[in-house]
Amino acid sequence: MTGLVNVGFGNMVNTDKLVAVVSPDGAPIKRLVQNAREAQRVVDATQGRKTKAVLIMEPGYVVLSALQPDTIARRFSLNGLAEPENKSEGEQ
């Protein structure tokens, strides 16, 4: 099932190729973004704003977004594309 998720400012990402949505604060993610920049595999969808989420795509591309990772995950879930989380045993 192919779907698109808005990652801010009208920019969309193919959900079939999305591997992870992470915060850009950690050193390993900063290295990953820098390596992707050097390999010309970065898509900057921030419109000049601060990067708040890094989307790692299947073929090795990295998408930078100005939206929080939680916001992108919520949009992914609202499209009905994410697996629902398992409820704990006490919940109905």
MODA-V766782 format. One record per residue. N is the residue number from 1. RES is the residue in one letter. D_FIRST is the distance of its C-alpha to the first C-alpha in Angstrom with 2 decimals. Layout:
n=N res=RES d_first=D_FIRST
n=N res=RES d_first=D_FIRST
This chain:
n=1 res=M d_first=0.00
n=2 res=T d_first=3.78
n=3 res=G d_first=6.47
n=4 res=L d_first=10.16
n=5 res=V d_first=12.84
n=6 res=N d_first=16.47
n=7 res=V d_first=18.69
n=8 res=G d_first=21.82
n=9 res=F d_first=23.85
n=10 res=G d_first=21.07
n=11 res=N d_first=19.40
n=12 res=M d_first=15.62
n=13 res=V d_first=13.61
n=14 res=N d_first=10.24
n=15 res=T d_first=8.74
n=16 res=D d_first=7.38
n=17 res=K d_first=11.13
n=18 res=L d_first=12.67
n=19 res=V d_first=15.06
n=20 res=A d_first=17.54
n=21 res=V d_first=19.16
n=22 res=V d_first=22.92
n=23 res=S d_first=26.24
n=24 res=P d_first=28.22
n=25 res=D d_first=31.51
n=26 res=G d_first=31.84
n=27 res=A d_first=33.67
n=28 res=P d_first=31.04
n=29 res=I d_first=28.41
n=30 res=K d_first=31.09
n=31 res=R d_first=31.80
n=32 res=L d_first=28.18
n=33 res=V d_first=28.00
n=34 res=Q d_first=31.39
n=35 res=N d_first=30.50
n=36 res=A d_first=27.35
n=37 res=R d_first=29.64
n=38 res=E d_first=32.11
n=39 res=A d_first=29.50
n=40 res=Q d_first=28.27
n=41 res=R d_first=24.73
n=42 res=V d_first=24.81
n=43 res=V d_first=23.18
n=44 res=D d_first=25.36
n=45 res=A d_first=23.75
n=46 res=T d_first=26.66
n=47 res=Q d_first=28.77
n=48 res=G d_first=31.82
n=49 res=R d_first=31.39
n=50 res=K d_first=31.45
n=51 res=T d_first=28.45
n=52 res=K d_first=27.28
n=53 res=A d_first=23.94
n=54 res=V d_first=22.81
n=55 res=L d_first=19.16
n=56 res=I d_first=18.93
n=57 res=M d_first=16.33
n=58 res=E d_first=15.53
n=59 res=P d_first=17.86
n=60 res=G d_first=20.70
n=61 res=Y d_first=20.45
n=62 res=V d_first=21.55
n=63 res=V d_first=20.88
n=64 res=L d_first=23.70
n=65 res=S d_first=23.31
n=66 res=A d_first=26.09
n=67 res=L d_first=24.15
n=68 res=Q d_first=24.68
n=69 res=P d_first=22.13
n=70 res=D d_first=22.23
n=71 res=T d_first=21.34
n=72 res=I d_first=18.24
n=73 res=A d_first=17.22
n=74 res=R d_first=18.02
n=75 res=R d_first=15.92
n=76 res=F d_first=12.90
n=77 res=S d_first=13.88
n=78 res=L d_first=14.67
n=79 res=N d_first=11.25
n=80 res=G d_first=10.47
n=81 res=L d_first=8.24
n=82 res=A d_first=11.28
n=83 res=E d_first=12.98
n=84 res=P d_first=16.15
n=85 res=E d_first=19.31
n=86 res=N d_first=21.72
n=87 res=K d_first=24.77
n=88 res=S d_first=28.10
n=89 res=E d_first=30.35
n=90 res=G d_first=32.51
n=91 res=E d_first=29.88
n=92 res=Q d_first=28.97
